[in-house]
Amino acid sequence: MAHIAYLALGSNLDDPLAQVKSAMSALDTLPHTRVLNRSSLYRSAPQGYLDQPDFVNAVVRVRTELAPHVLLDAMLALERARGRTREFTNAPRTLDLDMLLYDDLALHEHGLTLPHSQMHRRAFVLQPLLEIAPDCVIPGIGKAMEAARSCADQQLEKIE
């Protein structure tokens, strides 16, 4: 059975633009998974830990037959393959992949919360998401467009 998932991509180390583009291509090669839509690429300032370079961000919509935890494991393997380390919260990173939505599933388990618990507070997620899914509804939150309005003070620059 096929499912629709939205995944966020981000990078701010080792040629972030190339990292995000490469990760988009790599996601399309996961078993039983195909990238259906890709947002533009955006530059955003870091949040939390501020003493680091700006990020390149994007969102993709995928069709997958993988269960949520299996898809997450594949995403984490892609991060590790590109040198991702987790030294501290909000640290600089070569690649960050987050599962935002998986169908309309609401889930809170060890290692996986759906929808992503912070997505409705992040312009660098919402703007690219709305580009490819303008009518998106975040389960338990509401319309992504409404959430994006509350992030209007977060600046993004469309770069590609």
MILOLO-683613 format. One line per field, with one value per residue: residue in one letter; x, y, z of N, C-alpha, C in turn. Coordinates in Angstrom, 3 decimals, always signed. Example, Ala and Ser with C-alpha at 12.3 -4.5 7.8 and 13.67 -1.06 7.14 Angstrom:
% MILOLO-683613
rest = [a/s];
n_east = [+13.190/+12.850];
n_north = [-5.690/-2.250];
n_up = [+7.800/+7.080];
ca_east = [+12.300/+13.670];
ca_north = [-4.500/-1.060];
ca_up = [+7.800/+7.140];
c_east = [+13.200/+12.900];
c_north = [-3.300/+0.030];
c_up = [+7.800/+7.870];
This chain:
% MILOLO-683613
rest = [m/a/h/i/a/y/l/a/l/g/s/n/l/d/d/p/l/a/q/v/k/s/a/m/s/a/l/d/t/l/p/h/t/r/v/l/n/r/s/s/l/y/r/s/a/p/q/g/y/l/d/q/p/d/f/v/n/a/v/v/r/v/r/t/e/l/a/p/h/v/l/l/d/a/m/l/a/l/e/r/a/r/g/r/t/r/e/f/t/n/a/p/r/t/l/d/l/d/m/l/l/y/d/d/l/a/l/h/e/h/g/l/t/l/p/h/s/q/m/h/r/r/a/f/v/l/q/p/l/l/e/i/a/p/d/c/v/i/p/g/i/g/k/a/m/e/a/a/r/s/c/a/d/q/q/l/e/k/i/e];
n_east = [+0.839/+0.559/+1.816/+1.716/+4.236/+5.792/+8.894/+11.479/+14.442/+17.705/+20.790/+23.960/+26.659/+29.693/+29.230/+26.290/+24.170/+24.714/+24.607/+21.869/+20.611/+21.756/+20.782/+18.046/+17.997/+18.973/+16.928/+15.035/+15.942/+15.494/+14.223/+11.063/+10.104/+9.386/+10.216/+7.872/+7.329/+9.297/+10.335/+11.358/+14.699/+15.764/+17.308/+18.062/+18.331/+20.146/+18.490/+18.012/+20.918/+23.005/+25.548/+26.645/+26.788/+24.367/+21.450/+20.554/+17.444/+14.706/+11.697/+10.296/+7.834/+6.939/+6.048/+5.562/+6.044/+7.087/+6.964/+6.425/+8.579/+10.516/+11.023/+12.036/+14.377/+15.812/+16.178/+17.794/+20.043/+20.897/+21.635/+23.798/+25.547/+26.371/+27.944/+26.733/+26.694/+25.774/+26.351/+25.404/+22.259/+20.713/+23.095/+25.579/+25.269/+25.871/+23.796/+20.358/+17.514/+14.092/+11.047/+8.059/+5.257/+3.141/+0.937/-2.142/-1.363/-1.146/+1.192/+3.109/+5.898/+8.838/+11.510/+10.096/+7.799/+4.755/+2.426/+5.562/+6.860/+7.626/+7.154/+5.119/+5.991/+8.061/+9.253/+11.060/+10.357/+7.582/+7.144/+8.467/+6.977/+4.339/+4.672/+4.678/+2.452/-0.104/-2.591/-2.226/-2.904/-2.110/-2.221/-3.956/-3.124/-3.913/-4.543/-1.700/-1.083/-2.175/-0.560/+1.850/+1.514/+1.932/+4.613/+5.717/+7.689/+10.068/+12.726/+13.240/+15.118/+14.593/+16.492/+16.782];
n_north = [-1.184/+2.185/+5.216/+8.716/+10.930/+13.748/+15.250/+17.012/+18.732/+19.753/+21.611/+22.866/+22.673/+21.737/+22.376/+23.112/+23.491/+21.584/+19.322/+19.165/+18.921/+16.511/+14.788/+14.873/+13.467/+11.023/+10.206/+9.496/+7.077/+5.266/+2.100/+1.173/+3.775/+6.972/+10.206/+12.663/+15.421/+18.387/+21.071/+24.489/+25.637/+27.065/+29.649/+29.976/+31.521/+30.206/+28.601/+28.505/+27.411/+29.856/+30.510/+29.678/+28.700/+29.874/+27.971/+25.709/+24.822/+22.590/+20.913/+17.756/+15.775/+12.469/+9.280/+6.297/+2.865/+2.079/+1.522/+3.951/+3.932/+2.442/+4.008/+6.261/+5.129/+4.661/+7.276/+8.271/+6.716/+7.784/+10.339/+9.665/+8.554/+10.796/+12.033/+13.055/+14.147/+14.173/+16.250/+18.197/+19.726/+21.352/+21.713/+22.534/+20.927/+18.416/+17.183/+17.140/+15.350/+15.277/+13.706/+15.024/+14.733/+11.898/+10.449/+11.007/+10.465/+10.457/+10.240/+9.280/+8.122/+6.519/+8.160/+8.944/+11.277/+12.190/+14.439/+16.161/+17.602/+20.319/+21.523/+23.353/+25.720/+26.706/+28.590/+27.858/+25.303/+25.375/+27.228/+26.032/+23.640/+24.528/+25.445/+23.133/+21.817/+23.407/+23.317/+21.963/+20.288/+20.135/+17.505/+17.808/+20.411/+22.184/+24.175/+24.466/+26.879/+28.776/+28.343/+29.180/+31.905/+32.724/+32.606/+34.667/+36.503/+35.212/+35.111/+34.096/+33.172/+32.593/+30.543/+28.895];
n_up = [+0.000/-0.849/+0.533/+1.348/+2.109/+3.636/+3.599/+5.206/+4.314/+5.159/+5.400/+6.458/+6.202/+4.443/+1.565/+1.397/-0.499/-2.517/-0.891/-0.148/-2.662/-3.539/-1.570/-2.132/-4.546/-3.620/-1.893/-3.724/-4.558/-2.597/-1.462/-2.778/-2.817/-4.064/-5.144/-5.519/-5.708/-5.485/-3.519/-4.045/-3.289/-0.233/+1.694/+5.101/+8.312/+11.132/+13.917/+17.457/+18.296/+17.395/+16.394/+13.761/+10.252/+7.760/+6.726/+4.062/+2.866/+2.110/+0.959/+0.272/-1.382/-1.052/-2.384/-0.797/+0.084/+2.371/+5.875/+8.514/+10.504/+9.186/+6.941/+8.283/+9.397/+7.034/+6.186/+8.263/+7.812/+5.374/+6.262/+7.975/+6.101/+4.812/+6.623/+8.936/+12.244/+15.704/+17.796/+19.604/+20.506/+17.808/+16.440/+13.894/+10.670/+8.180/+6.834/+7.368/+7.815/+8.107/+8.942/+8.194/+7.759/+7.422/+5.532/+7.089/+9.588/+13.102/+15.525/+18.319/+19.300/+20.633/+19.252/+16.983/+16.029/+14.717/+13.337/+12.629/+15.503/+15.688/+13.271/+12.589/+13.568/+12.115/+9.600/+7.617/+7.060/+6.580/+4.413/+2.090/+2.133/+1.671/-0.891/-2.446/-1.546/-1.265/+0.032/+2.344/+5.396/+8.747/+10.865/+13.926/+14.226/+12.132/+9.183/+7.162/+5.978/+7.704/+9.960/+8.883/+8.741/+11.338/+11.482/+10.177/+10.808/+10.507/+8.397/+5.054/+2.180/-1.119/-3.089/-5.244];
ca_east = [+0.000/+1.369/+1.553/+2.320/+4.981/+6.507/+10.189/+12.248/+15.876/+18.478/+22.237/+24.728/+28.084/+30.215/+28.470/+24.897/+23.332/+24.967/+24.136/+20.412/+20.291/+22.159/+19.854/+16.790/+18.205/+19.128/+15.607/+14.335/+16.472/+15.132/+13.306/+9.614/+9.889/+9.638/+9.979/+6.825/+7.472/+10.401/+10.198/+12.558/+15.663/+15.682/+18.344/+17.482/+19.250/+20.019/+17.662/+18.567/+22.347/+23.121/+26.923/+26.871/+26.376/+22.974/+21.034/+19.788/+16.309/+13.730/+10.745/+9.870/+6.689/+7.271/+5.122/+6.372/+5.411/+7.786/+6.316/+7.077/+9.874/+11.457/+11.402/+12.904/+15.691/+16.484/+16.573/+18.929/+21.194/+21.374/+22.344/+25.101/+26.396/+26.874/+28.774/+25.962/+26.968/+24.823/+27.187/+24.527/+21.015/+20.816/+24.477/+25.753/+25.150/+26.004/+22.477/+19.299/+16.288/+13.004/+9.740/+7.084/+3.922/+3.012/-0.520/-2.734/-1.009/-0.711/+1.962/+4.134/+6.639/+10.265/+12.257/+9.286/+6.548/+4.079/+3.320/+6.764/+6.371/+7.969/+7.009/+4.188/+6.658/+9.276/+9.032/+11.914/+9.619/+6.243/+7.131/+8.661/+5.851/+3.200/+4.977/+4.319/+1.172/-0.707/-3.779/-1.809/-3.431/-1.257/-3.105/-3.878/-2.719/-4.781/-3.998/-0.302/-1.080/-2.411/+0.655/+2.892/+1.287/+2.517/+6.078/+6.022/+8.891/+11.243/+13.091/+13.764/+15.503/+14.496/+17.754/+16.735];
ca_north = [+0.000/+3.398/+6.304/+9.993/+11.529/+14.992/+15.202/+18.248/+18.568/+20.933/+21.459/+24.117/+22.340/+20.980/+22.722/+22.796/+23.398/+20.269/+18.294/+19.044/+18.376/+15.103/+14.048/+14.729/+12.361/+9.785/+9.796/+8.888/+5.727/+4.363/+1.042/+1.394/+5.193/+7.869/+11.627/+13.147/+16.871/+19.020/+22.525/+25.276/+25.663/+28.305/+29.919/+30.458/+31.712/+29.152/+28.831/+27.814/+27.705/+30.850/+30.691/+28.713/+29.233/+29.745/+26.668/+25.523/+23.973/+22.221/+19.868/+16.876/+14.875/+11.149/+8.145/+5.208/+1.684/+1.808/+1.931/+5.162/+3.699/+1.957/+5.211/+7.047/+4.466/+4.907/+8.687/+8.395/+6.105/+8.783/+11.364/+9.119/+8.374/+12.118/+12.553/+13.714/+13.823/+14.824/+16.661/+18.873/+20.174/+22.445/+21.857/+22.527/+19.562/+18.203/+16.853/+16.898/+14.889/+15.122/+13.316/+16.009/+14.140/+10.584/+10.429/+11.826/+9.744/+11.132/+9.201/+9.754/+6.956/+6.802/+8.423/+9.409/+11.979/+12.668/+15.249/+16.653/+18.428/+21.735/+21.989/+24.478/+26.912/+26.930/+29.082/+27.126/+24.081/+25.680/+27.870/+25.042/+22.703/+25.153/+25.556/+21.886/+21.335/+24.645/+23.050/+21.021/+20.395/+19.446/+16.881/+18.337/+21.818/+22.899/+24.504/+24.904/+28.293/+29.541/+28.226/+29.994/+33.325/+32.991/+32.582/+35.724/+37.249/+34.397/+35.454/+33.079/+33.647/+31.567/+30.594/+28.086];
ca_up = [+0.000/-0.973/+1.464/+0.995/+3.218/+3.365/+4.271/+5.183/+4.124/+5.514/+5.511/+6.527/+6.157/+3.297/+0.362/+1.714/-1.696/-3.112/+0.055/-0.235/-3.988/-3.536/-0.710/-2.882/-5.487/-2.850/-1.398/-4.860/-4.795/-1.496/-1.919/-2.735/-2.511/-5.187/-4.923/-6.415/-5.853/-4.766/-3.397/-4.315/-2.188/+0.536/+2.685/+6.348/+9.434/+12.139/+15.094/+18.627/+18.333/+16.332/+15.937/+12.691/+8.948/+7.336/+6.214/+2.841/+3.230/+1.090/+1.338/-0.816/-1.176/-1.568/-2.297/-0.264/+0.653/+3.624/+7.117/+9.014/+11.157/+8.170/+6.185/+9.156/+9.452/+5.752/+6.202/+9.182/+7.139/+4.406/+7.036/+8.418/+4.918/+4.442/+7.702/+10.000/+13.645/+16.611/+18.922/+20.554/+19.889/+16.831/+15.970/+12.445/+10.144/+6.745/+6.307/+8.339/+7.176/+9.070/+8.444/+8.648/+7.699/+6.796/+5.383/+8.154/+10.807/+14.328/+16.202/+19.244/+19.780/+20.826/+18.030/+15.855/+16.314/+13.506/+12.522/+13.293/+16.617/+15.556/+11.889/+12.482/+14.104/+11.341/+8.238/+6.672/+6.727/+6.074/+3.094/+1.028/+2.148/+1.005/-2.319/-3.139/-1.016/-0.760/+0.852/+3.381/+6.752/+9.713/+11.859/+15.275/+14.194/+11.201/+7.868/+7.163/+5.596/+8.938/+10.771/+8.244/+9.081/+12.658/+11.320/+9.198/+11.201/+10.177/+7.036/+4.147/+0.862/-2.140/-3.817/-6.469];
c_east = [+0.886/+0.873/+2.225/+2.980/+5.635/+7.757/+10.892/+13.727/+16.563/+19.948/+22.858/+26.235/+28.422/+29.366/+26.992/+23.978/+23.481/+24.462/+22.624/+20.007/+20.612/+21.199/+18.497/+16.882/+18.293/+17.789/+14.820/+14.828/+16.163/+14.163/+11.842/+9.248/+10.250/+9.329/+8.977/+6.954/+8.640/+10.130/+11.446/+13.493/+15.625/+16.880/+17.660/+18.571/+19.077/+19.097/+18.245/+20.012/+22.671/+24.511/+27.291/+26.390/+24.866/+22.730/+20.459/+18.715/+15.428/+12.780/+10.433/+8.627/+7.074/+6.066/+5.978/+5.503/+6.080/+6.951/+7.069/+8.445/+10.928/+11.935/+12.341/+14.294/+16.483/+16.973/+17.792/+20.192/+21.764/+22.132/+23.738/+26.058/+27.007/+27.585/+28.039/+26.412/+25.980/+25.554/+26.384/+23.304/+21.260/+22.235/+24.505/+25.715/+25.288/+24.649/+21.539/+18.052/+15.247/+11.737/+8.726/+5.705/+4.010/+1.522/-1.101/-2.412/-0.587/-0.081/+2.961/+4.771/+8.097/+10.926/+11.433/+7.982/+6.009/+2.754/+4.527/+6.354/+6.649/+7.675/+6.133/+4.769/+7.851/+8.967/+9.852/+11.353/+8.319/+6.244/+7.423/+7.537/+4.664/+3.424/+4.518/+2.988/+0.406/-1.927/-3.476/-2.451/-2.536/-2.166/-2.860/-3.513/-3.683/-4.058/-2.568/-0.194/-1.293/-1.181/+1.753/+2.727/+1.903/+4.045/+6.558/+7.289/+10.175/+11.551/+13.681/+14.135/+15.439/+15.743/+17.739/+15.397];
c_north = [+1.249/+4.469/+7.565/+10.560/+12.809/+14.993/+16.539/+17.925/+19.866/+20.606/+22.830/+23.872/+21.625/+21.142/+22.364/+22.657/+22.028/+19.152/+18.078/+18.460/+16.884/+14.257/+13.865/+13.554/+11.030/+9.293/+9.083/+7.474/+4.771/+3.301/+1.463/+2.844/+6.027/+9.304/+12.098/+14.636/+17.343/+20.509/+23.197/+25.139/+27.044/+28.419/+30.490/+30.606/+30.565/+29.579/+28.046/+28.209/+28.598/+30.993/+29.609/+29.308/+29.094/+28.351/+26.789/+24.501/+23.696/+21.192/+19.058/+16.102/+13.552/+10.219/+6.972/+4.051/+1.305/+2.292/+3.134/+4.920/+3.193/+3.130/+6.077/+6.437/+4.702/+6.354/+8.897/+7.788/+7.066/+9.896/+10.877/+8.970/+9.694/+12.815/+13.268/+13.215/+14.616/+15.190/+17.369/+19.352/+21.398/+22.706/+21.969/+21.091/+19.521/+17.913/+16.577/+16.524/+14.661/+14.680/+14.284/+15.388/+12.784/+10.311/+11.396/+11.240/+10.692/+10.050/+9.851/+8.523/+7.362/+6.993/+8.947/+10.018/+12.516/+13.290/+15.718/+17.721/+19.926/+22.325/+23.225/+25.781/+27.346/+27.351/+28.294/+25.752/+24.442/+26.297/+26.875/+24.003/+23.282/+25.340/+24.310/+21.298/+22.519/+24.438/+22.122/+21.349/+19.554/+18.841/+17.431/+19.807/+22.635/+23.186/+25.016/+26.384/+29.176/+29.503/+29.118/+31.474/+33.674/+32.976/+33.697/+36.504/+36.477/+34.587/+34.262/+33.757/+32.466/+31.648/+29.783/+27.440];
c_up = [+0.000/-0.011/+0.933/+2.249/+2.718/+4.230/+4.120/+5.072/+4.513/+5.625/+5.693/+6.581/+4.846/+2.036/+0.540/+0.500/-2.347/-2.200/-0.093/-1.584/-4.060/-2.697/-1.394/-3.847/-4.756/-2.306/-2.493/-5.154/-3.647/-2.009/-1.764/-2.403/-3.732/-4.782/-5.977/-6.705/-5.006/-4.693/-3.965/-3.118/-1.551/+1.464/+3.917/+7.403/+10.430/+13.277/+16.257/+18.811/+17.138/+15.732/+14.920/+11.378/+8.723/+6.768/+4.813/+3.198/+2.030/+1.688/+0.092/-0.393/-1.811/-1.481/-1.848/+0.193/+1.975/+4.802/+7.685/+9.644/+10.169/+7.313/+7.013/+9.237/+8.171/+5.675/+7.100/+8.573/+6.087/+5.115/+7.436/+7.243/+4.455/+5.610/+8.816/+11.367/+14.488/+17.888/+19.999/+19.787/+19.019/+16.355/+14.444/+11.927/+8.628/+6.117/+7.466/+7.555/+8.265/+8.355/+9.049/+8.808/+7.015/+6.732/+6.422/+9.519/+11.926/+15.195/+17.139/+19.879/+19.959/+19.463/+16.869/+16.357/+14.995/+13.892/+13.333/+14.302/+16.475/+14.182/+11.766/+13.027/+13.257/+9.905/+7.231/+6.336/+6.018/+4.678/+1.974/+0.973/+1.395/-0.488/-3.071/-2.663/-0.414/+0.138/+2.021/+4.733/+7.653/+10.776/+13.260/+15.357/+13.338/+9.902/+8.000/+6.817/+6.820/+9.835/+10.206/+8.578/+10.429/+12.621/+10.402/+9.540/+10.901/+8.696/+6.283/+2.835/-0.092/-2.993/-5.101/-6.620];
